[in-house]
């Protein structure tokens, strides 16, 4: 559970690092910021994000006593990233909406997780 919680926090921070500046721009907060300032702002958030991602991977990795293989960790991280992004975009960017094809893609992601964690003989 610690790994999943850390991955969620990490992905929330990284989503803000990658896309939060766009919302700040539409709000007029960062409209006049030079690109280098936007990059440094996002980099600062990403640096803080690493304080969650690195422990999540260390704790969760099977060779460190965790329950997940490296591939399983990556699949979890990607699914969490897309889930966090979907919530972020629908909450903060009101013009963006989820459609049926997005829901189908989520169902396929759930299948991807199932197959990634499926034990094969």
TIRO-182905 format. One record per residue: residue number from 1; residue in three letters; x, y, z of N, C-alpha, C in turn. Coordinates in nm, 3 decimals. Layout:
<atoms>
(NUM, ALA, (X, Y, Z), (X, Y, Z), (X, Y, Z))
...
</atoms>
This chain:
<atoms>
(1, UNK, (0.082, -0.120, 0.000), (0.000, 0.000, 0.000), (0.086, 0.126, 0.000))
(2, UNK, (0.200, 0.121, 0.069), (0.288, 0.238, 0.072), (0.335, 0.273, -0.069))
(3, UNK, (0.369, 0.171, -0.145), (0.415, 0.195, -0.282), (0.307, 0.262, -0.364))
(4, UNK, (0.184, 0.212, -0.356), (0.074, 0.271, -0.433), (0.047, 0.415, -0.391))
(5, UNK, (0.047, 0.440, -0.261), (0.024, 0.576, -0.212), (0.133, 0.673, -0.259))
(6, UNK, (0.258, 0.629, -0.250), (0.368, 0.712, -0.297), (0.360, 0.737, -0.447))
(7, UNK, (0.320, 0.635, -0.523), (0.305, 0.651, -0.667), (0.195, 0.750, -0.701))
(8, UNK, (0.086, 0.747, -0.628), (-0.024, 0.841, -0.652), (0.022, 0.984, -0.625))
(9, UNK, (0.086, 1.007, -0.509), (0.135, 1.142, -0.476), (0.236, 1.187, -0.581))
(10, UNK, (0.326, 1.099, -0.617), (0.427, 1.129, -0.718), (0.363, 1.172, -0.849))
(11, UNK, (0.263, 1.099, -0.891), (0.199, 1.130, -1.019), (0.114, 1.256, -1.014))
(12, UNK, (0.056, 1.287, -0.900), (-0.016, 1.413, -0.886), (0.082, 1.529, -0.904))
(13, UNK, (0.196, 1.519, -0.836), (0.297, 1.625, -0.847), (0.351, 1.636, -0.990))
(14, UNK, (0.377, 1.522, -1.054), (0.433, 1.527, -1.189), (0.331, 1.580, -1.288))
(15, UNK, (0.205, 1.550, -1.269), (0.102, 1.605, -1.356), (0.098, 1.757, -1.344))
(16, UNK, (0.111, 1.808, -1.221), (0.117, 1.953, -1.203), (0.244, 2.010, -1.266))
(17, UNK, (0.354, 1.938, -1.256), (0.479, 1.986, -1.317), (0.466, 1.994, -1.468))
(18, UNK, (0.403, 1.895, -1.528), (0.392, 1.890, -1.673), (0.284, 1.980, -1.729))
(19, UNK, (0.169, 1.988, -1.660), (0.053, 2.055, -1.716), (-0.001, 2.171, -1.633))
(20, UNK, (0.042, 2.183, -1.509), (-0.007, 2.290, -1.422), (0.023, 2.428, -1.474))
(21, UNK, (0.139, 2.443, -1.539), (0.174, 2.574, -1.593), (0.076, 2.620, -1.701))
(22, UNK, (0.014, 2.524, -1.769), (-0.087, 2.561, -1.869), (-0.210, 2.623, -1.802))
(23, UNK, (-0.249, 2.566, -1.687), (-0.362, 2.622, -1.613), (-0.325, 2.758, -1.556))
(24, UNK, (-0.202, 2.771, -1.504), (-0.157, 2.901, -1.453), (-0.159, 3.005, -1.563))
(25, UNK, (-0.126, 2.964, -1.684), (-0.127, 3.055, -1.798), (-0.270, 3.100, -1.831))
(26, UNK, (-0.364, 3.005, -1.832), (-0.503, 3.042, -1.863), (-0.563, 3.129, -1.753))
(27, UNK, (-0.510, 3.119, -1.631), (-0.556, 3.202, -1.520), (-0.488, 3.339, -1.520))
(28, UNK, (-0.392, 3.357, -1.610), (-0.322, 3.485, -1.619), (-0.206, 3.499, -1.521))
(29, UNK, (-0.176, 3.394, -1.446), (-0.070, 3.400, -1.346), (0.068, 3.394, -1.411))
(30, UNK, (0.085, 3.303, -1.506), (0.218, 3.284, -1.566), (0.224, 3.329, -1.712))
(31, UNK, (0.126, 3.407, -1.754), (0.120, 3.448, -1.894), (0.246, 3.521, -1.940))
(32, UNK, (0.303, 3.600, -1.853), (0.419, 3.680, -1.890), (0.552, 3.619, -1.846))
(33, UNK, (0.548, 3.499, -1.791), (0.672, 3.435, -1.748), (0.752, 3.394, -1.871))
(34, UNK, (0.882, 3.418, -1.871), (0.966, 3.365, -1.980), (0.966, 3.212, -1.972))
(35, UNK, (0.987, 3.149, -2.084), (0.985, 3.003, -2.089), (1.082, 2.941, -1.989))
(36, UNK, (1.198, 3.000, -1.970), (1.296, 2.943, -1.876), (1.241, 2.942, -1.733))
(37, UNK, (1.162, 3.042, -1.697), (1.101, 3.046, -1.563), (0.996, 2.936, -1.551))
(38, UNK, (0.919, 2.916, -1.656), (0.819, 2.807, -1.656), (0.890, 2.672, -1.641))
(39, UNK, (0.999, 2.656, -1.714), (1.075, 2.530, -1.706), (1.130, 2.510, -1.565))
(40, UNK, (1.189, 2.614, -1.507), (1.245, 2.602, -1.372), (1.136, 2.578, -1.268))
(41, UNK, (1.022, 2.641, -1.285), (0.908, 2.619, -1.195), (0.864, 2.472, -1.201))
(42, UNK, (0.849, 2.421, -1.322), (0.808, 2.281, -1.339), (0.916, 2.186, -1.289))
(43, UNK, (1.040, 2.220, -1.312), (1.151, 2.137, -1.265), (1.153, 2.130, -1.113))
(44, UNK, (1.123, 2.240, -1.048), (1.117, 2.240, -0.901), (1.011, 2.146, -0.848))
(45, UNK, (0.895, 2.144, -0.914), (0.790, 2.050, -0.874), (0.835, 1.907, -0.900))
(46, UNK, (0.899, 1.885, -1.015), (0.945, 1.750, -1.051), (1.050, 1.700, -0.954))
(47, UNK, (1.137, 1.789, -0.907), (1.238, 1.750, -0.809), (1.171, 1.701, -0.681))
(48, UNK, (1.069, 1.772, -0.636), (0.993, 1.731, -0.519), (0.921, 1.598, -0.545))
(49, UNK, (0.872, 1.581, -0.668), (0.804, 1.458, -0.706), (0.895, 1.336, -0.691))
(50, UNK, (1.021, 1.353, -0.721), (1.117, 1.243, -0.709), (1.129, 1.194, -0.565))
(51, UNK, (1.100, 1.280, -0.469), (1.104, 1.241, -0.328), (0.997, 1.137, -0.295))
(52, UNK, (0.901, 1.119, -0.384), (0.797, 1.018, -0.368), (0.818, 0.900, -0.463))
(53, UNK, (0.859, 0.929, -0.586), (0.875, 0.824, -0.686), (0.988, 0.728, -0.651))
(54, UNK, (1.102, 0.780, -0.613), (1.217, 0.695, -0.583), (1.187, 0.601, -0.466))
(55, UNK, (1.134, 0.651, -0.353), (1.098, 0.558, -0.244), (0.990, 0.458, -0.286))
(56, UNK, (0.895, 0.500, -0.368), (0.790, 0.407, -0.413), (0.854, 0.290, -0.486))
(57, UNK, (0.946, 0.319, -0.576), (1.011, 0.212, -0.651), (1.101, 0.126, -0.562))
(58, UNK, (1.173, 0.189, -0.471), (1.260, 0.112, -0.381), (1.180, 0.021, -0.290))
(59, UNK, (1.074, 0.075, -0.230), (0.992, -0.003, -0.138), (0.918, -0.114, -0.211))
(60, UNK, (0.868, -0.082, -0.330), (0.784, -0.177, -0.403), (0.858, -0.285, -0.478))
(61, UNK, (0.986, -0.263, -0.506), (1.061, -0.357, -0.590), (1.089, -0.488, -0.517))
(62, UNK, (1.062, -0.598, -0.582), (1.072, -0.731, -0.523), (1.211, -0.760, -0.467))
(63, UNK, (1.315, -0.713, -0.532), (1.451, -0.740, -0.483), (1.487, -0.659, -0.358))
(64, UNK, (1.401, -0.563, -0.323), (1.418, -0.488, -0.199), (1.316, -0.533, -0.095))
(65, UNK, (1.249, -0.644, -0.119), (1.150, -0.697, -0.026), (1.007, -0.657, -0.059))
(66, UNK, (0.988, -0.582, -0.167), (0.854, -0.539, -0.205), (0.781, -0.646, -0.285))
(67, UNK, (0.656, -0.621, -0.317), (0.575, -0.722, -0.385), (0.579, -0.716, -0.538))
(68, UNK, (0.646, -0.616, -0.599), (0.633, -0.594, -0.743), (0.763, -0.616, -0.819))
(69, UNK, (0.749, -0.678, -0.936), (0.862, -0.685, -1.028), (0.879, -0.547, -1.091))
(70, UNK, (0.988, -0.527, -1.160), (1.013, -0.400, -1.226), (0.905, -0.371, -1.331))
(71, UNK, (0.866, -0.471, -1.407), (0.761, -0.453, -1.507), (0.627, -0.419, -1.443))
(72, UNK, (0.597, -0.485, -1.332), (0.471, -0.455, -1.263), (0.471, -0.312, -1.209))
(73, UNK, (0.584, -0.269, -1.154), (0.593, -0.131, -1.106), (0.568, -0.031, -1.218))
(74, UNK, (0.624, -0.058, -1.335), (0.608, 0.033, -1.448), (0.463, 0.037, -1.496))
(75, UNK, (0.399, -0.078, -1.503), (0.259, -0.083, -1.546), (0.172, -0.007, -1.446))
(76, UNK, (0.195, -0.028, -1.316), (0.120, 0.045, -1.214), (0.139, 0.195, -1.229))
(77, UNK, (0.264, 0.235, -1.247), (0.295, 0.377, -1.260), (0.224, 0.439, -1.379))
(78, UNK, (0.222, 0.370, -1.490), (0.157, 0.424, -1.610), (0.006, 0.435, -1.593))
(79, UNK, (-0.055, 0.335, -1.532), (-0.200, 0.337, -1.511), (-0.236, 0.449, -1.412))
(80, UNK, (-0.158, 0.462, -1.305), (-0.183, 0.569, -1.209), (-0.166, 0.705, -1.277))
(81, UNK, (-0.064, 0.718, -1.362), (-0.042, 0.843, -1.433), (-0.163, 0.882, -1.517))
(82, UNK, (-0.217, 0.787, -1.592), (-0.333, 0.817, -1.676), (-0.458, 0.847, -1.594))
(83, UNK, (-0.475, 0.778, -1.482), (-0.590, 0.805, -1.397), (-0.580, 0.945, -1.335))
(84, UNK, (-0.462, 0.977, -1.282), (-0.441, 1.109, -1.223), (-0.460, 1.218, -1.329))
(85, UNK, (-0.404, 1.197, -1.447), (-0.417, 1.296, -1.553), (-0.563, 1.316, -1.592))
(86, UNK, (-0.639, 1.208, -1.600), (-0.780, 1.218, -1.638), (-0.858, 1.302, -1.537))
(87, UNK, (-0.833, 1.279, -1.409), (-0.899, 1.358, -1.306), (-0.854, 1.504, -1.316))
(88, UNK, (-0.725, 1.525, -1.331), (-0.668, 1.660, -1.342), (-0.730, 1.738, -1.457))
(89, UNK, (-0.735, 1.676, -1.572), (-0.783, 1.747, -1.691), (-0.932, 1.778, -1.681))
(90, UNK, (-1.010, 1.688, -1.623), (-1.154, 1.713, -1.612), (-1.186, 1.814, -1.502))
(91, UNK, (-1.103, 1.822, -1.398), (-1.127, 1.917, -1.290), (-1.075, 2.056, -1.325))
(92, UNK, (-0.953, 2.064, -1.377), (-0.889, 2.194, -1.397), (-0.907, 2.253, -1.536))
(93, UNK, (-0.936, 2.171, -1.634), (-0.957, 2.220, -1.770), (-1.099, 2.186, -1.811))
(94, UNK, (-1.190, 2.275, -1.781), (-1.333, 2.249, -1.799), (-1.373, 2.220, -1.944))
(95, UNK, (-1.295, 2.263, -2.041), (-1.328, 2.238, -2.180), (-1.300, 2.095, -2.224))
(96, UNK, (-1.226, 2.023, -2.144), (-1.192, 1.884, -2.176), (-1.294, 1.791, -2.112))
(97, UNK, (-1.342, 1.694, -2.188), (-1.438, 1.598, -2.132), (-1.396, 1.456, -2.168))
(98, UNK, (-1.440, 1.365, -2.084), (-1.417, 1.223, -2.112), (-1.528, 1.173, -2.203))
(99, UNK, (-1.490, 1.095, -2.302), (-1.586, 1.037, -2.397), (-1.580, 0.885, -2.386))
(100, UNK, (-1.667, 0.819, -2.460), (-1.676, 0.673, -2.453), (-1.543, 0.607, -2.488))
(101, UNK, (-1.469, 0.664, -2.584), (-1.342, 0.602, -2.624), (-1.239, 0.610, -2.512))
(102, UNK, (-1.248, 0.713, -2.427), (-1.158, 0.721, -2.312), (-1.192, 0.611, -2.211))
(103, UNK, (-1.322, 0.588, -2.192), (-1.364, 0.482, -2.100), (-1.321, 0.345, -2.151))
(104, UNK, (-1.330, 0.324, -2.281), (-1.282, 0.198, -2.339), (-1.131, 0.184, -2.317))
(105, UNK, (-1.059, 0.294, -2.334), (-0.914, 0.287, -2.313), (-0.882, 0.254, -2.168))
(106, UNK, (-0.961, 0.306, -2.073), (-0.940, 0.270, -1.932), (-0.966, 0.122, -1.908))
(107, UNK, (-1.069, 0.070, -1.971), (-1.097, -0.073, -1.957), (-0.981, -0.155, -2.011))
(108, UNK, (-0.924, -0.112, -2.122), (-0.808, -0.183, -2.177), (-0.686, -0.170, -2.087))
(109, UNK, (-0.674, -0.058, -2.018), (-0.564, -0.043, -1.922), (-0.582, -0.140, -1.805))
(110, UNK, (-0.705, -0.157, -1.762), (-0.731, -0.254, -1.655), (-0.693, -0.394, -1.702))
(111, UNK, (-0.724, -0.424, -1.827), (-0.682, -0.553, -1.883), (-0.529, -0.563, -1.889))
(112, UNK, (-0.464, -0.453, -1.923), (-0.317, -0.453, -1.926), (-0.260, -0.484, -1.788))
(113, UNK, (-0.319, -0.426, -1.685), (-0.273, -0.455, -1.549), (-0.298, -0.601, -1.516))
(114, UNK, (-0.414, -0.652, -1.552), (-0.445, -0.792, -1.526), (-0.340, -0.882, -1.591))
(115, UNK, (-0.312, -0.857, -1.719), (-0.215, -0.941, -1.788), (-0.073, -0.922, -1.735))
(116, UNK, (-0.038, -0.802, -1.694), (0.096, -0.778, -1.639), (0.116, -0.853, -1.508))
(117, UNK, (0.011, -0.867, -1.429), (0.020, -0.933, -1.300), (-0.018, -1.080, -1.303))
(118, UNK, (-0.065, -1.126, -1.418), (-0.105, -1.266, -1.431), (0.019, -1.355, -1.419))
(119, UNK, (0.008, -1.455, -1.336), (0.117, -1.550, -1.317), (0.114, -1.653, -1.429))
(120, UNK, (0.227, -1.669, -1.497), (0.237, -1.767, -1.604), (0.327, -1.880, -1.557))
(121, UNK, (0.297, -1.998, -1.603), (0.376, -2.115, -1.561), (0.498, -2.131, -1.645))
</atoms>
